[in-house]
């Protein structure tokens, strides 16, 4: 995320929290009185997933599913669930299902799980990247005009891929879990309009066969028509990379989204 965007959200939050107490008392934000919050939306990110599957003594090709196998942009859904555990505590769940399929004539030979897929043949490919986030949020500062909090979470992804042509077929399934930390801030410009920014991630690097990292950010604006319903638009970015034994993969998607928010 651009530092200026995150700094702007934090500065606006700080200025709102420093408002005089009588101004705070007169201000009542719309959209913060709930126990359960559900967000459902859509986005249209450009594809760039990369998968590598080695075999014993046979390194695999770094396969870009967009460049090598012809997958194209698609519309995907996004889902979030928030449960307020206490005044400053929330449980958070997010699900981003990403699925691609394509048929193309490959322009180069690809080695996948020790199997060579020759160039020049019609090839069918499928990829599922199902990303989950399970988190806990604690708001260090909470006022009617907004809040600033910290996040502890686990990023989990199930990656399934399959490649087939007239001569060969191969597929793999990998599960990746990465713990992470982050921060979130929200400020109400007026009672019913909120700007929110959040970022989370971690880098579990190393030189061995187990390397995992991710960086997520989200900057959004929400119009709340009442405490129970609102519309949200923003920019969502997900950058996740891993190497687990013979499997490696990466996905980096960044795009605008639009969503509806329902609260109970």
N, C-alpha and C positions, 0 to 999 in steps of 0.2 A: 504494500500500500504506500502511496505517496506520503512522505512525512508531513507535508503541509496539510493534507486532509485530516490525518489523525491529530495533529497539533491544533487544528482549527476546532475540532470537536471537543478536545480537552480544554482549550481556552474558553470556549463558549460555556462549557459546563462549569468551569471555575468561576467565571464572571456571574453566572446565574446563581451559584451557591453563595456568592458574596453579597447578594442583594440584601437590603435592609430587612430586618425581621418582620416589620409590619407589611412589607411587600410580599414576603413569602407567605404570610398568613392569609393574605387576600387572594393568592393565586391557587387555583385548583386545577391540576392537570387532568385531562381526559384520556383514559386508556391504561391507567395503572392499578385500577381496583379490580382484581381478578384472582382466581385460584388456579385456573387452567387457561392457557393460551395456545391456540392452534393456528399455524400459518400454512397455507397452501399456495404455491405459485408456480410459475413457468419461466424458463430461460432457454436461450438458443446459443450455447457456447460453440465456438469453432473446435473441431476435433484435432487432437494431437497426441493420442495415447501411444506409448512405446512399450513393447514387450520383448523380453529376451528369455529364452529357455535353452539352457545348456544341457548337453548329455555328457556322461563320463568321457573325458578326453576329447570331446567335440564341442568347441565353443559355438554358441548360437549366434545368429544374426540379430542385430538390433533392428527390430521390425517396427516401423512407423505405420500404424494402421491407416492413416490418411494418405501418406505419400506412397507407400508400397502396396496397400490393399484397397485403396479407393473409398474409404468411408467418408461420408460427408456430414455436414452440420444437420442436427436434428433438434426438435423441441423436446426438452426434458422437464419433468416435474421436480419440485423441491418441497419438502415437508419438514416442519419443525413443531415440537411440542415443548411447552414450558409449564412447570408446576411450581407455584409459590409455596415453599415449605414453611417459611416464616417471613416477617416483614422484609428482611434483607437477604433471604436465601431462596435460591431457585434451583430446581433440577431441570436439565436441558437435554433434549434429544433432537437430532437432525438426521434426515435420510435424503441422500442424493443418488437416485438410481440413474446410471448412465449406460445405455445399451446401443451398440452399433452393429450393423451387418452390411455386407457389400459383396458384389461379384465383379471381378475385374481380371484383365490379363496382366500378369506380373511382368515388370520390366527388368527384373534381376532375379537371380537365384536366392532363395531364402533357406537358411538352416534353422529348423525349429524342433527342439527335443531330439536332436540327432538325425532328423529326417530332412532331406534336401527337396525343396519344392522348386522345380526347374522354371526358368524364365520362359515367357511366351505361352503359358498355358492358362486357360480360364481357371480362376481360383475363387473359392467362396470363403468368406471369413466372418466370424462372429466374435464380439467382445462384450462382456458385461463387467462394468466396474461399479459395484454397489457400495457406496460410501456411507458410513454411519459416524455420528459423533454423540458420545454420552458424556455429559458434563455436569458440573456443579458450579454455581455462581454465588459469590458473596459480595454484596454491595458495601464497600467501605464508607461511601458517602451516599445518602439517600434523602432527597427533598422533593417537594412538589414540582420543582423545576427540572428535575432530572436525577441522575445517579452516576457514580463511577464505581466499578467493581472489578474483581479478579475472577479468573476462570481456571478450574482444573478439569481436565477431560481426557478421554481416550478416543482416538481416531481409529476406526476399524473399517477395513475394506475387504471385500471378497471379489477377487478378480478371476473371471473365467474366460478363456479364449479358445478358439478352434479355427483351424485352417485346413482346407481340403481342396484337392484338384483330382483329375482323372487318375493320377498315379499314387497319391498318398493322402493320408489324413492324420492329423495330430491335434491334441487338445490338452489343456492344463487347467488346474484350479488352484489358486493360492489365496491364503488368508493372511492378512497383515493387521497387526494391532500396534498403535504407537501412542504412548502417553504424552500429554502436552499441557502447556499452561498458556494463559492469555489475559487480556484485559478488555473491558467494555465500558463505554461511556454513552450517556444519552442526555440531551438537553431539549427542553420544550421551548421553542421559539415563541409560540403562543399556546394557549391552553390545549388546543386540539392538534397541533403540528409538532412532531418530534423528529430530531435528527439523531441517529445512532451510529456509532462506529465501534467495531470490535476486531481484534486480531488475536490469533493463537497459533502455536506451533512449537516445534522442537527439532533439534538435529542430533540424532543418535548415530554419529559417524563412526568411523573406524576403517581399518584396512582389511578386515576379515570378510567372511561370507554373510555377515549380518549387519546391514546398514539401512537405517530407516530415518526419514525426515519428512516433515510437512510444514506448510505455511498457509493458513487460511485468513482471509480478511473479508469484511462485509461493511459497506457504508450505505446507509439507507435513510429515506425520509418516509414518515408515516402520517397520514391524515386520519384522525380518529373521529368518526361521526358521533360516537357515544362510547361509553366504557366497554361495550360488548362487541363493537365492529369497527374495523378500519381497513384502509387500503395502503399498501406499501410498495415502494419502488426503490431500487438501489443497484449497486454493483457487487457481485459476489465473485471471489477468486479462490480457487483451490489448487494448490501445488503439492503433489505427493509423489515421493520417490522411495524405492526400496530395492534391496538386494538380500534375498533369503536363500542361501544355498545355491541351487542351480537356477533359481528364478529371479528375474529382475524386471522392474517396470516403472513407469513414470506417467503422470498425467498432469497437465497444467491447463486449467480452463479459467477464463475470466470474461464475464459478460454481464450485461444489465439483466435485471429480472423485475417481474411485477407479481404481486401477491395480495391475497386477502387474509385478514387476521380476524379470528373469532375468539372471544373470551367469555369465560363463565365465572 
